[in-house]
Amino acid sequence: MAALEAVIAWLACVAQVVAPPLLRIALAVPFFKSGLTKWDGFLSLAPTAQFLFEDQFKLHIFGQAYSFPMPDTLALLDSVAEIALPVLLVIGLATRFSALGLLVMTVVIQLVVPEGWANFHLPWASLAVAIIALGPGKLSLDHLIALSWSWRRPGRQTAQAKTD
């Protein structure tokens, strides 16, 4: 029984390290792939991205379809967010805010494509909420920054000062 408990404890420790980056990557990939389709080159927004927001995408609210306000601006913001937020997620920088941004995008996508909730939007929302709840994990820039700040906090004694 003790061996089984040790194996379970080991699995939990490994999962605590491995799960956060896997969750971050799983959420980042579909958004990043979508973002790549909206650019014609470096800082050159594809005309199709603007067309989608002007003519194709409609918000479905209370049984009515509504056009997006400022479609050109929203196309640009969406295209930037679909590249920047996944990159931040993968490297683990501003992780919870990036996941929140993708959660908000998922909600908007749900309003545009209501029939996609079970296959796409629910898993994406679940991943985003899990990342927000669990945090970036130890394999992230957020964790390295937190470690750096904890070492530089005023009043923290170094090992050398304690021995003197």
Buried (B, 14 or more C-beta within 10 A) or exposed (E): EEEEEEEEEEEEEEEEEEBBBEBBBBBBEBBBEBBEEBBEEEEEBBEEBBEBBBEEBBEBEEEEEEEBEEBEEBBBEBBBBBBBBBEBBBBBBBBBBBBBBBBEBBEBBBBBBEEBBEEBBEBBBBBBBBBBEBBBBBBBBBBBBEEEEEEEEEEEEEEEEEEE
